[in-house]
Amino acid sequence: MNTAFANLYQSDFTPTESERRLSAAAEQYVNETEAYDRTVCTGPIKHGSIMPANAHERGLVNRNAMRAMDRLYIKHPEFTRQQILREVSHAEIRGPSL
């Protein structure tokens, strides 16, 4: 096998410290918002997350999510908004770890 190819494409992936911090921050966001959602929502649980039952609950959930995201941006200025949003999206796919 071509060693140059193996070195480029078959190496072990090890996240950097920065990537680990970003991932941890995104997971914390998902866990915190889901914990809040569970205190205000009365709808069904779908795919491990509780759903708002009405517009009022949806408003509470959205307001909390925006505030939590703003706190995340402020707490981690070393990351761009796009990086944070992408990692939060990945963390949401993995689901909350409550």
ChimeraX attribute file (.defattr): number of C-alpha atoms within 10 A of each C-alpha:
attribute: neighborCount
match mode: 1-to-1
recipient: residues
	/A:1	5
	/A:2	6
	/A:3	9
	/A:4	9
	/A:5	10
	/A:6	10
	/A:7	10
	/A:8	8
	/A:9	9
	/A:10	10
	/A:11	9
	/A:12	7
	/A:13	6
	/A:14	8
	/A:15	10
	/A:16	9
	/A:17	9
	/A:18	11
	/A:19	14
	/A:20	12
	/A:21	14
	/A:22	20
	/A:23	18
	/A:24	15
	/A:25	19
	/A:26	23
	/A:27	22
	/A:28	18
	/A:29	21
	/A:30	25
	/A:31	18
	/A:32	18
	/A:33	20
	/A:34	23
	/A:35	16
	/A:36	15
	/A:37	22
	/A:38	17
	/A:39	10
	/A:40	17
	/A:41	20
	/A:42	14
	/A:43	14
	/A:44	12
	/A:45	12
	/A:46	8
	/A:47	9
	/A:48	12
	/A:49	16
	/A:50	18
	/A:51	20
	/A:52	20
	/A:53	13
	/A:54	11
	/A:55	9
	/A:56	12
	/A:57	17
	/A:58	16
	/A:59	12
	/A:60	15
	/A:61	21
	/A:62	14
	/A:63	12
	/A:64	16
	/A:65	19
	/A:66	12
	/A:67	12
	/A:68	17
	/A:69	20
	/A:70	12
	/A:71	12
	/A:72	19
	/A:73	16
	/A:74	11
	/A:75	11
	/A:76	14
	/A:77	10
	/A:78	11
	/A:79	17
	/A:80	11
	/A:81	15
	/A:82	9
	/A:83	13
	/A:84	20
	/A:85	15
	/A:86	13
	/A:87	19
	/A:88	22
	/A:89	15
	/A:90	14
	/A:91	21
	/A:92	17
	/A:93	11
	/A:94	11
	/A:95	16
	/A:96	18
	/A:97	13
	/A:98	9
